[in-house]
Amino acid sequence: MKAVYDRLEEDRHAVLLVEETNREYIVDKERLPEGSKVHDWFEVTLQGDKIISITRDPEAAAAQLEKVKSKRRNLKRNSRGSRFKRK
């Protein structure tokens, strides 16, 4: 299952959002692969309500980054500017 590293709480708990279950799971940040950062994507294995394995998924991270860039390009291309005038 795919999961994204959403945030760090209390400087020691990583919050992972799992797509398939649409739930968040809290794990000690030491369980994450070394060098993990917020917004990184992982492949996780669940057993019941617990995450039993976490591995980095660089392809999913690259796909999400490209998706965001594409949306930004579309927004800029379709922008007609602001209706408000600057003083």
PAPADO-923381 format. One record per atom (N, C-alpha, C): y, z, x; residue in three letters. Coordinates in steps of 0.001 Angstrom, whole numbers, padded with zeros to 6 digits, always signed. Each point is the difference from the previous one (the first is absolute). Last residue first. Layout:
YZXALA...
END
This chain:
+049492-006063-002021LYS+001443+000220+000128LYS+000431-000204+001418LYS-004208-002323-002954ARG+000365+000994+001014ARG+001510+000117+000062ARG-003091-001423-004385LYS+000853-000481+001092LYS+000300+001139+000954LYS-004339-001154-003464PHE+001089+000911+000310PHE+000768-000519+001198PHE-004023-001912-001699ARG+001021-000242-001010ARG+001245+000830+000293ARG-003675-001904+003747SER+000403+001120-000839SER+001047-000432-001018SER-003803-003432+002022GLY+001092+000836+000475GLY+000348+001076-001003GLY-003642-003037-000437ARG+001253-000709-000277ARG+001200+000806+000470ARG-005679-000444+001200SER+001193+000827-000186SER+001230-000882-000241SER-004654-001335+001099ASN+000408-000037-001405ASN+001273+000788-000284ASN-001957-000179+004397ARG+000159-001391-000414ARG+000540-000076-001431ARG-001124+004226+001813LYS+001199-000544+000655LYS+000280-001419-000471LYS-003943+002049-001544LEU+001174+000677-000556LEU+001287-000550+000607LEU-004109-001555+001712ASN+000227-000488-001362ASN+001231+000636-000622ASN-001390+001543+004228ARG+000507-001374+000104ARG+000314-000555-001386ARG-002072+004208+000170ARG+001398+000074+000458ARG+000615-001394+000109ARG-004580+000296-001032LYS+000819+000447-001136LYS+001471+000090+000384LYS-003071-001004+003414SER+000082-001101-000953SER+000871+000381-001195SER-001017+003308+003171LYS+000937-000985+000563LYS+000199-001160-000964LYS-003231+003207-001146VAL+001354+000562-000110VAL+001029-000995+000525VAL-004519-001144+000518LYS+000334+000022-001426LYS+001429+000508-000216LYS-001840+000175+004331GLU+000337-001379-000366GLU+000400-000090-001475GLU-001567+004139+001557LEU+001277-000310+000643LEU+000450-001412-000373LEU-004265+001372-001411GLN+001051+000690-000762GLN+001373-000311+000574GLN-003734-001665+002321ALA+000126-000663-001299ALA+001113+000631-000832ALA-001167+002018+004103ALA+000702-001272+000225ALA+000210-000746-001317ALA-002548+003941-000146ALA+001388+000326+000346ALA+000806-001275+000194ALA-004617-000410-000682ALA+000666+000407-001248ALA+001469+000320+000259ALA-002676-000981+003732GLU+000173-001197-000835GLU+000723+000329-001299GLU-001247+003491+003106PRO+001207-000753+000374PRO+000221-001259-000839PRO-002526+004788-000523ASP-000216-001344-000524ASP+001238-000859+000303ASP-002722+005009+001671ARG+001213-000810-000139ARG-000382-001404-000462ARG-002946+004366-001277THR+000180-000941+001106THR+001216-000866-000285THR-002924+004709-001788ILE+001287-000689-000017ILE+000052-000916+001215ILE-003679+003324-003303SER+000300-000791+001195SER+001305-000762-000201SER-001515+003220-003196ILE-000920+000370+001085ILE+000197-000854+001251ILE+002690+001986-004676ILE-000034-001124+000926ILE-000888+000412+001168ILE-000341+001974-005187LYS+000416+000186+001389LYS-000097-001300+000789LYS-001481+001182-004663ASP+001467+000055+000063ASP+000513+000160+001422ASP-004680-002163-000641GLY+000538+000901-001020GLY+001511-000096+000028GLY-001066-002221+003725GLN-001238+000612-000478GLN+000445+001081-000980GLN+002288-004690+002646LEU+000049+001211-000814LEU-001404+000476-000319LEU+002738-003173+003897THR-001236+000187-000745THR+000102+001331-000724THR+003799-003855+002127VAL-000528+001359-000141VAL-001306-000025-000784VAL+003830-003113+002991GLU-001213-000160-000799GLU-000604+001399-000056GLU+005412-001180+000766PHE-001294+000452+000485PHE-001107-000454-000949PHE+005718-000720+001570TRP-001089-000195-000956TRP-001319+000355+000650TRP+005522+001588+000747ASP-001187-000661+000550ASP-001060-000080-001088ASP+004275+002276-000516HIS-000112-001380-000487HIS-001129-000781+000670HIS+001567+004238+002650VAL+000210-000168-001440VAL+000058-001496-000297VAL-002721+001066+004316LYS+001365+000205-000466LYS+000047-000159-001513LYS-003718+000859+004551SER+000271-000380-001395SER+001425+000358-000379SER-002533+000802+004287GLY+001114-000938-000096GLY+000341-000436-001414GLY-004903+001778+000750GLU+001118+000268+000915GLU+001059-001090-000130GLU-003099+001066-004241PRO-000147-000606+001320PRO+001259+000235+000841PRO-001040+003647-003701LEU+000401-001404+000044LEU-000245-000563+001396LEU-000638+004627-001126ARG-001144-000836-000396ARG+000338-001489+000031ARG+003232+003515+000806GLU-000886-000153+001158GLU-001212-000881-000317GLU+003220+001412-003311LYS+000411-001190+000739LYS-000860-000230+001239LYS-001820+002258-004548ASP+000711+000435+001207ASP+000345-001231+000814ASP-000390-000779-005207VAL-000889+000303+001122VAL+000843+000524+001155VAL+000119-001441-005658ILE+000685+000692+001089ILE-001029+000373+001056ILE+000592-003896-004192TYR-000874+000954+000678TYR+000773+000586+001169TYR+000885-002920-004998GLU+000413+000380+001347GLU-000941+001083+000521GLU-000797-004285-003699ARG+000215+001431+000233ARG+000522+000221+001398ARG-001948-004036-002404ASN+001374+000277-000426ASN+000323+001492+000106ASN-004077-002662+001191THR-000044+001168-000881THR+001367+000342-000565THR-000460-003751+002959GLU-001032-000131-001031GLU-000028+001162-000987GLU+003096-000009+003864GLU+000246-001012-001030GLU-001015+000038-001134GLU+001791+004105+003131VAL-001160-000887-000059VAL+000162-000938-001184VAL+003281+003135+003389LEU-000122-000534-001353LEU-001130-001022+000017LEU+001379+004515+003199LEU-000517-001369-000079LEU-000114-000402-001464LEU+002556+003885+003326VAL-000303-000372-001379VAL-000392-001479+000006VAL-000003+004249+003827ALA+000249-001408-000291ALA-000412-000283-001444ALA+001554+004642+002860HIS-000860-000584-001026HIS+000416-001449-000275HIS+002349+002878+003121ARG-001411+000070+000386ARG-000962-000615-001005ARG+005003+000773-000232ASP-000240-000422+001379ASP-001456+000096+000434ASP+001834+000581-004530GLU-000049+001221+000803GLU-000388-000287+001447GLU-000876-004184-002627GLU+000531+001216-000620GLU-000226+001188+000921GLU+000313-005782+000030LEU-000485+001187+000705LEU+000661+001208-000647LEU-001260-005246-002042ARG+000987+000941+000550ARG-000711+001141+000713ARG-002160-004246-001529ASP+001246+000067-000762ASP+001051+000895+000638ASP-004386-003132+001325TYR+000544+001292+000444TYR+001396+000091-000601TYR-004120-002914-002160VAL+001225-000076+000789VAL+000460+001427+000312VAL-004971-002715-001316ALA+000925+001111-000206ALA+001216-000210+000888ALA-004975-002542-002078LYS+001261-000065+000731LYS+000875+001197-000358LYS-005592-000500+000064MET+001179+000000-000839MET+001237+000000+000880MET
END
